[in-house]
């Protein structure tokens, strides 16, 4: 189970490039952490192994591509604590460490009005 109070204490000082696989993913976390996500802007989360990674017609700054080295637990935490994100679309792999922690973190979010989830054998 995610210790939100402990993460609240660590979050302001954590080096985002240490918990992500790319500068683009670190930038997504920075915007989520700073609660500066633009209204009516969708966040897309997809796995780099996905053959349909371009499926959503994505603007790169709104895309988090899961790769080796991404801490999905922190991604979930930052989504859960964000108050301006209103549209989240996740296409997750069938097998991946930390998916439970990602989903648990997202469950704390109260600003989402659209949440699309694909994965684990769903369409």
C-alpha positions as CSV (number, residue, x, y, z in Angstrom):
1,X,0.0,0.0,0.0
2,X,1.2,3.5,-0.9
3,X,2.3,5.7,2.0
4,X,1.0,9.0,0.8
5,X,2.2,11.1,3.7
6,X,5.8,9.8,3.2
7,X,5.6,10.5,-0.5
8,X,4.1,14.0,0.2
9,X,7.3,14.7,2.2
10,X,9.7,13.3,-0.5
11,X,7.9,14.6,-3.6
12,X,9.0,18.3,-3.7
13,X,12.7,17.3,-3.7
14,X,12.9,14.1,-5.7
15,X,15.0,14.3,-8.9
16,X,12.5,13.4,-11.6
17,X,15.2,12.3,-14.0
18,X,16.2,9.6,-11.4
19,X,12.8,8.0,-11.5
20,X,12.1,8.2,-15.3
21,X,13.5,6.7,-18.5
22,X,13.6,10.0,-20.5
23,X,13.5,13.8,-20.2
24,X,10.1,13.8,-21.8
25,X,8.7,11.5,-19.1
26,X,10.4,13.7,-16.4
27,X,8.8,16.7,-17.9
28,X,5.3,15.1,-17.6
29,X,6.0,14.3,-14.0
30,X,7.2,17.9,-13.4
31,X,4.0,19.3,-14.8
32,X,1.9,16.9,-12.7
33,X,3.9,17.6,-9.5
34,X,3.6,21.3,-10.0
35,X,-0.1,21.0,-10.7
36,X,0.3,22.9,-13.9
37,X,-1.4,20.5,-16.2
38,X,-3.4,22.4,-18.8
39,X,-7.2,22.0,-18.6
40,X,-8.8,19.9,-21.4
41,X,-5.4,18.3,-22.1
42,X,-5.3,14.6,-22.1
43,X,-2.5,12.6,-20.5
44,X,-1.7,9.4,-22.5
45,X,0.2,6.6,-20.8
46,X,1.3,3.7,-23.0
47,X,3.9,1.0,-23.0
48,X,6.8,1.3,-25.4
49,X,6.3,-2.4,-26.3
50,X,2.8,-1.6,-27.7
51,X,2.6,-2.0,-31.4
52,X,-0.2,0.7,-31.5
53,X,1.7,3.3,-29.5
54,X,0.6,6.0,-32.0
55,X,-3.1,5.0,-31.6
56,X,-4.3,8.0,-29.7
57,X,-2.8,10.7,-32.2
58,X,-0.7,12.0,-29.4
59,X,1.0,15.4,-28.8
60,X,4.4,14.4,-27.4
61,X,4.3,16.6,-24.3
62,X,1.2,14.9,-23.2
63,X,2.5,11.4,-23.5
64,X,4.2,9.2,-20.9
65,X,5.8,6.2,-22.6
66,X,6.5,3.4,-20.0
67,X,10.0,2.0,-20.4
68,X,12.5,0.2,-18.3
69,X,13.6,2.7,-15.6
70,X,10.2,4.4,-15.1
71,X,9.0,4.3,-11.5
72,X,5.2,3.8,-12.1
73,X,4.5,4.1,-8.4
74,X,5.7,7.7,-8.5
75,X,3.7,8.3,-11.7
76,X,0.6,7.1,-10.0
77,X,1.4,9.3,-7.0
78,X,1.8,12.5,-9.1
79,X,-1.4,11.7,-11.0
80,X,-3.2,11.1,-7.7
81,X,-2.1,14.4,-6.2
82,X,-2.7,16.5,-9.3
83,X,-5.8,18.7,-9.2
84,X,-5.9,20.0,-12.7
85,X,-5.7,16.8,-14.8
86,X,-9.1,16.0,-16.1
87,X,-8.5,13.4,-18.9
88,X,-6.4,10.3,-18.5
89,X,-6.0,7.5,-21.0
90,X,-3.9,4.5,-20.1
91,X,-3.1,1.6,-22.3
92,X,-1.1,-0.8,-20.1
93,X,0.7,-4.1,-20.8
94,X,-0.5,-7.4,-19.6
95,X,2.5,-7.9,-17.4
96,X,4.5,-5.1,-15.9
97,X,5.9,-4.5,-12.4
98,X,4.3,-1.6,-10.5
99,X,1.0,-1.6,-12.3
100,X,-0.9,-2.0,-9.0
101,X,1.0,0.9,-7.5
102,X,0.3,3.1,-10.5
103,X,-3.5,2.3,-10.4
104,X,-3.5,2.8,-6.6
105,X,-1.9,6.2,-6.9
106,X,-4.4,7.2,-9.7
107,X,-7.3,6.3,-7.4
108,X,-6.5,9.3,-5.2
109,X,-7.2,11.8,-8.0
110,X,-10.4,13.8,-7.7
111,X,-10.0,16.0,-10.8
112,X,-10.5,13.4,-13.5
113,X,-13.7,13.5,-15.5
114,X,-12.5,11.1,-18.3
115,X,-10.6,8.0,-17.5
116,X,-9.9,5.4,-20.2
117,X,-8.2,2.2,-19.2
118,X,-7.1,-0.6,-21.5
119,X,-5.0,-3.5,-20.6
120,X,-4.8,-6.9,-19.0
121,X,-6.7,-8.4,-21.9
122,X,-9.3,-5.7,-22.3
123,X,-10.1,-3.7,-25.4
